[in-house]
């Protein structure tokens, strides 16, 4: 049985930890609302941009003048997975779930005989990817100084990705991130962003698709400008979704940690009181025994 001093020190240590987890819970809760608003506000534009680009892509017959970001390289051999995680931990399984989704996608592609490489955004995804897929990380974008995601940073990431796509022999690019659903649910998602996947025929049906549309300039010129912008928008949305998901997951994890710390403090306090009572009883017995002996 632990001594009274050891129990007292442990209770004090758990109380200190509880103060930290409670403070982190409050900080995450205060930042979650703003992050959630930003993520929700970015969804309509991102979704509509994807629909427009996909709709235009479905109407174009690939040719020599077709943008490479749209038509692809003509091959499907080398894939790049952008893994977007946070730079900090203490958020439960948030980062682990994103990395697990990226790993599953990579394993499926490797099983099909494809070559897979990784582009890391955020520090928490690198150790696991580095251990499981050594020498497969081609670059890492540093977000340690990024307090809040900005479109300029998303553009920088997108430009780096597009440059590597055109020069490093990449055929397909995927984006892995956590889609924020609620404080308790962050859904790991892996989307293809390069080349642009054309919309299916059934998705393009409807009153809007039946209307006669004239493009000025032509579709290929429009896509030449829209596709880079669409890639930056998708990366920006992933950063915003991840930030909201991180704070939601951290708030939940720290709330659970605070509750667990309280339960542990109660158990340790009961154990301390029992040990103290046993020590007092032992001392009283020794005093009474000594008095009777005299």
C-alpha positions in Angstrom: 0.0 0.0 0.0 1.3 3.5 -0.9 2.4 5.7 2.0 0.4 8.7 3.0 3.0 11.1 1.7 3.0 9.3 -1.7 -0.8 9.4 -2.0 -0.8 13.1 -1.0 1.8 13.9 -3.7 -0.1 12.0 -6.3 -3.4 13.7 -5.5 -1.7 17.1 -5.8 -0.2 16.0 -9.2 -3.6 14.9 -10.5 -5.2 18.1 -9.4 -2.5 20.1 -11.3 -3.2 18.0 -14.4 -6.9 18.6 -14.0 -6.4 22.4 -13.9 -4.4 22.1 -17.2 -7.0 19.9 -19.0 -9.8 22.2 -17.8 -8.0 25.3 -19.1 -7.4 23.6 -22.5 -11.0 22.6 -22.6 -12.1 26.2 -22.1 -9.6 27.5 -24.6 -10.7 25.0 -27.3 -14.4 25.8 -26.6 -13.8 29.5 -27.0 -12.0 29.0 -30.4 -14.3 26.3 -31.7 -17.2 28.7 -32.4 -15.2 30.9 -34.7 -13.5 28.0 -36.4 -16.8 26.3 -37.0 -18.3 29.5 -38.5 -15.4 29.8 -40.9 -15.6 26.1 -42.0 -19.4 26.3 -42.5 -19.1 29.6 -44.4 -16.5 28.1 -46.8 -18.5 25.1 -47.8 -21.0 26.6 -50.3 -18.3 28.3 -52.4 -16.1 25.2 -52.3 -18.9 22.9 -53.2 -20.2 25.1 -56.0 -16.7 25.6 -57.4 -16.2 21.8 -57.6 -19.5 21.4 -59.3 -18.8 24.0 -61.9 -15.3 22.7 -62.7 -16.5 19.1 -62.8 -19.4 20.1 -65.1 -17.1 21.9 -67.5 -14.7 19.0 -67.4 -17.4 16.6 -68.4 -18.1 18.7 -71.5 -14.6 18.8 -72.8 -12.9 16.2 -75.0 -9.3 15.8 -73.9 -6.9 17.2 -76.5 -3.4 18.8 -76.9 -4.7 22.1 -75.7 -6.5 20.7 -72.6 -5.0 21.8 -69.3 -2.9 19.1 -67.8 -4.5 19.6 -64.4 -7.8 18.7 -66.1 -6.9 16.0 -68.6 -4.2 14.4 -66.4 -1.0 12.8 -67.7 -2.7 9.9 -69.4 -1.4 7.5 -66.8 -2.5 6.3 -63.3 0.8 5.0 -62.0 2.1 7.5 -59.4 -0.2 9.0 -56.7 0.5 11.8 -54.3 -1.5 12.0 -51.0 -1.7 15.4 -49.2 -2.1 14.6 -45.5 -3.4 17.6 -43.6 -3.1 17.3 -39.8 -2.6 19.7 -37.0 0.7 20.8 -35.4 -0.5 20.1 -31.8 -1.8 17.1 -30.0 -4.1 16.5 -27.0 -7.0 16.1 -29.3 -7.9 12.5 -28.9 -7.8 10.4 -32.1 -8.2 13.4 -34.4 -4.8 13.2 -36.2 -4.7 9.4 -35.9 -8.0 9.1 -37.9 -6.7 11.3 -40.7 -3.4 9.4 -41.0 -5.4 6.1 -40.8 -7.5 7.2 -43.8 -4.5 8.2 -45.7 -2.8 4.9 -44.9 -5.8 2.9 -46.1 -5.9 4.8 -49.4 -2.1 4.3 -49.8 -2.4 0.6 -49.0 -5.2 0.1 -51.5 -3.2 1.9 -54.2 0.0 -0.1 -53.5 -2.1 -3.3 -53.6 -3.0 -2.3 -57.2 0.6 -1.8 -58.1 0.7 2.0 -57.9 3.5 4.1 -56.5 2.5 6.4 -53.6 4.1 9.4 -52.2 3.0 11.8 -49.4 3.0 15.6 -49.0 2.6 16.5 -45.3 0.8 19.6 -44.0 1.1 19.9 -40.2 3.6 18.1 -38.0 1.5 15.4 -36.4 1.1 13.3 -39.5 4.8 12.9 -40.3 6.1 10.4 -37.7 3.6 7.7 -38.5 3.9 8.2 -42.3 7.7 8.3 -42.0 7.7 5.0 -40.0 5.3 3.1 -42.2 6.4 4.5 -45.6 10.1 5.4 -45.3 11.4 7.7 -48.0 7.9 8.3 -49.4 7.5 11.8 -48.1 8.5 14.3 -50.8 7.8 17.5 -48.9 6.3 19.0 -45.8 4.6 22.4 -45.5 5.3 24.2 -42.2 2.2 25.4 -40.5 3.7 25.9 -37.1 3.4 29.7 -37.4 -0.1 29.6 -38.8 -2.6 30.7 -36.1 -5.6 30.7 -38.4 -5.7 29.3 -41.9 -5.6 32.0 -44.6 -6.3 31.7 -48.3 -2.8 33.0 -49.1 -1.3 30.0 -47.3 -3.7 27.7 -49.1 -2.6 29.2 -52.4 1.1 28.6 -51.5 0.4 25.0 -50.8 -1.7 24.6 -54.0 1.1 26.2 -56.1 3.7 23.9 -54.6 1.5 20.9 -55.3 0.8 22.0 -58.9 4.5 22.7 -59.6 5.4 19.2 -58.3 2.6 17.7 -60.3 4.0 19.1 -63.6 7.6 18.4 -62.8 7.9 15.3 -60.5 6.0 12.8 -62.6 2.9 12.7 -60.4 -0.3 11.3 -62.1 -3.0 11.7 -59.5 -3.2 13.9 -56.3 -5.5 13.2 -53.4 -6.3 15.3 -50.3 -6.8 13.7 -46.9 -8.3 15.8 -44.1 -11.1 15.7 -41.5 -14.5 16.8 -42.5 -16.1 18.6 -39.5 -19.6 17.3 -38.8 -20.1 18.2 -35.2 -18.1 18.6 -32.0 -18.2 14.9 -31.5 -17.8 13.8 -35.1 -14.9 14.6 -37.5 -15.1 12.4 -40.6 -11.8 11.5 -42.2 -12.0 12.2 -46.0 -9.8 11.5 -49.0 -10.7 13.4 -52.2 -9.1 13.4 -55.6 -8.3 17.0 -56.6 -5.9 16.5 -59.6 -6.8 15.7 -62.3 -10.3 17.2 -61.8 -12.8 14.2 -61.7 -15.6 15.0 -64.2 -19.1 14.9 -62.8 -21.1 11.7 -63.6 -23.8 11.9 -66.2 -26.6 11.4 -63.7 -25.2 14.3 -61.6 -25.2 16.6 -64.5 -28.9 16.0 -65.4 -31.6 18.5 -64.4 -33.0 21.8 -65.7 -29.7 23.7 -65.4 -27.9 21.1 -67.4 -30.5 21.1 -70.2 -30.2 24.8 -70.8 -28.1 26.1 -73.7 -25.0 27.6 -72.3 -22.4 29.6 -74.3 -19.0 30.1 -72.8 -16.9 33.2 -73.5 -14.0 32.5 -73.7 -14.3 28.8 -74.4 -14.4 26.1 -71.8 -10.7 25.3 -71.9 -9.7 28.9 -71.3 -12.1 29.1 -68.4 -10.8 25.9 -66.9 -7.2 27.1 -67.3 -8.0 29.8 -64.8 -10.6 28.0 -62.6 -8.7 24.8 -62.0 -5.7 26.3 -60.1 -8.2 28.4 -58.1 -10.3 25.4 -57.4 -7.3 23.5 -56.0 -6.4 26.4 -53.7 -10.1 26.6 -52.6 -10.2 22.9 -51.8 -6.9 23.1 -49.8 -8.3 26.1 -48.0 -11.5 24.3 -47.1 -9.5 21.4 -45.8 -7.5 23.7 -43.5 -10.7 25.3 -42.2 -12.4 21.9 -41.7 -9.3 20.6 -39.9 -9.1 23.6 -37.6 -12.7 23.2 -36.5 -12.4 19.5 -36.1 -9.2 19.9 -34.1 -10.8 22.3 -31.6 -14.0 20.1 -31.4 -11.9 17.0 -30.8 -9.6 18.7 -28.3 -12.6 20.1 -26.3 -14.1 16.7 -26.1 -10.8 15.0 -25.2 -10.0 17.6 -22.5 -13.5 17.4 -21.0 -13.1 13.6 -20.7 -9.7 14.0 -19.2 -11.0 16.5 -16.7 -13.8 14.1 -15.7 -11.3 11.2 -15.4 -9.0 13.3 -13.3 -11.9 14.1 -11.0 -12.7 10.4 -10.6 -9.1 9.6 -9.9 -8.9 12.3 -7.3 -12.0 10.9 -5.6 -10.5 7.4 -5.6 -7.2 8.5 -4.3 -8.8 10.7 -1.6 -10.8 7.7 -0.3 -7.6 5.6 -0.4 -5.7 8.3 1.5 -8.4 8.7 4.1 -8.5 4.9 4.7 -4.8 4.7 5.0 -4.7 7.7 7.4 -7.5 6.1 9.5 -5.6 2.8 9.6 -2.5 4.6 10.7 -4.3 6.4 13.5 -6.0 3.2 14.6 -2.6 1.4 14.7 -1.1 4.2 16.8 -4.0 4.1 19.2 -3.7 0.3 19.6 0.0 0.7 20.3 -0.7 3.4 23.0 -3.4 1.3 24.7 -1.2 -1.8 24.6 1.7 0.0 26.1 -0.5 1.5 28.9 -1.9 -1.9 29.8 1.6 -3.4 29.9 2.5 -0.8 32.5 
